């Protein structure tokens, strides 16, 4: 949306929250004189009588009283979201074999999205992978991906910024996270999901088994569509993804569109 330029029509205040002045601390309000113009502001949110703005000139984010300003004729900015459109989703039932196939299912989704020849399903990828070993094996997956003539690589030292950069290039990433145990102490072997986008405070994931319970561990739902385009909040997801802190995340990347 275009920038808005606002001008105060009376002596007024900038406020950290849309509350009455008399209950705000001095640090949470700033007086503004009449006829003060602030250029290049963004409207983030509205109430009946206030607007929340990102002010120009690096003045930060403040609430203003609508009646005290002119120029508030723009619409609020919607949260930004980057997402890979028309991404395939392969569901896998959690049976005795299925529990260990999240990695291969997630990789297969990415290969299908990138138009890898002869990969139209999870089973297509498994038929190649099984020649080299079992589905959880990084070695077996690496061999299968080489046979498919891809540039896919695996890292054990990635972080959330790396994953965002991959999405920004229009490509997916497959990430591993520990899903057992409480959020304060995740344990177990990695479970893998395909990350296909992100918003202001969440990842967009394709989870082949269902929708995870990031707080308590394991799954909230395991029905066929519950893991498609599921939103996982950054804070809880990243604690299970980068469980050792810093850049300690497991990521398959460098999928390429053919």
C-alpha positions, 0 to 999 in steps of 0.5 A, spaced: 500 500 500 502 507 499 505 510 504 501 515 508 503 522 511 499 524 517 499 531 520 496 533 527 490 537 528 491 539 535 496 538 541 496 530 542 500 524 544 503 518 541 501 512 545 504 505 546 497 502 547 490 505 545 489 506 553 487 512 556 493 517 557 492 517 565 493 510 566 499 510 561 506 511 564 510 517 562 515 512 558 509 509 554 506 516 551 510 522 547 506 529 547 506 532 540 504 539 538 499 541 533 501 541 525 506 536 526 507 532 520 510 525 519 511 523 513 511 515 510 507 512 515 504 505 515 498 503 518 498 496 522 492 496 525 485 500 527 480 500 533 474 504 533 478 511 535 485 509 534 490 507 529 497 503 530 502 506 526 509 505 524 512 512 523 517 514 518 523 517 520 525 511 525 520 514 530 518 507 531 511 504 532 505 508 536 498 508 537 495 515 535 488 518 536 484 518 530 480 525 531 487 528 532 490 527 525 489 528 518 491 523 513 489 516 516 485 514 510 490 508 508 488 501 509 492 497 514 497 492 512 496 485 512 502 481 515 507 478 509 507 471 507 511 467 503 509 461 500 510 456 495 504 455 491 501 448 488 505 444 493 504 437 493 502 433 499 504 426 500 500 423 507 503 417 510 499 413 515 503 412 522 503 404 521 509 400 523 513 402 517 510 409 516 513 412 522 520 412 520 518 415 513 517 422 514 524 424 511 523 420 505 516 422 504 518 430 505 523 429 500 519 426 495 514 432 496 520 437 494 522 432 488 515 432 485 514 440 486 521 441 483 519 436 477 524 431 478 522 426 472 519 419 474 517 422 482 510 423 482 509 419 489 512 417 495 512 410 493 516 412 486 522 415 491 522 409 495 523 404 489 529 408 488 531 409 496 530 402 498 536 400 493 541 403 498 538 402 505 532 404 509 528 410 509 531 414 515 538 413 513 542 419 510 546 415 506 541 411 503 537 418 501 544 421 499 545 415 494 538 416 491 538 423 490 544 422 486 541 417 482 536 422 480 541 427 478 539 432 483 544 437 487 540 436 494 545 436 500 544 435 507 546 440 513 547 439 520 548 446 522 543 450 519 538 455 522 531 459 521 535 464 517 537 459 512 531 456 511 527 463 510 533 464 505 531 458 501 524 459 501 525 466 498 529 463 492 522 459 491 525 453 493 522 448 499 527 445 505 526 439 509 527 440 516 528 435 522 525 436 529 525 432 535 518 431 537 518 427 543 518 430 550 516 436 552 518 443 549 523 444 554 527 438 553 525 435 546 528 428 545 528 422 540 530 421 533 528 427 528 521 427 525 522 431 518 517 436 514 517 440 508 517 447 509 514 451 504 513 458 506 513 463 512 509 468 515 510 474 520 511 469 526 510 462 523 512 456 518 508 453 513 509 446 513 507 439 509 507 434 515 506 427 512 503 424 518 499 430 521 499 436 525 504 436 531 503 438 538 509 442 539 508 444 546 507 437 549 510 432 543 507 428 538 501 429 534 494 433 535 491 430 529 493 424 524 488 424 519 489 425 512 489 432 511 491 435 518 498 436 516 497 439 509 499 447 509 499 447 517 502 453 521 507 452 526 509 458 530 516 460 530 518 460 537 516 452 539 518 449 532 525 452 532 526 450 539 525 443 536 528 444 530 535 448 533 534 443 539 542 444 541 541 452 540 544 456 535 545 453 528 544 446 529 538 444 525 538 439 520 536 441 513 535 438 506 536 443 501 538 445 494 532 442 491 532 445 484 526 446 479 527 442 472 
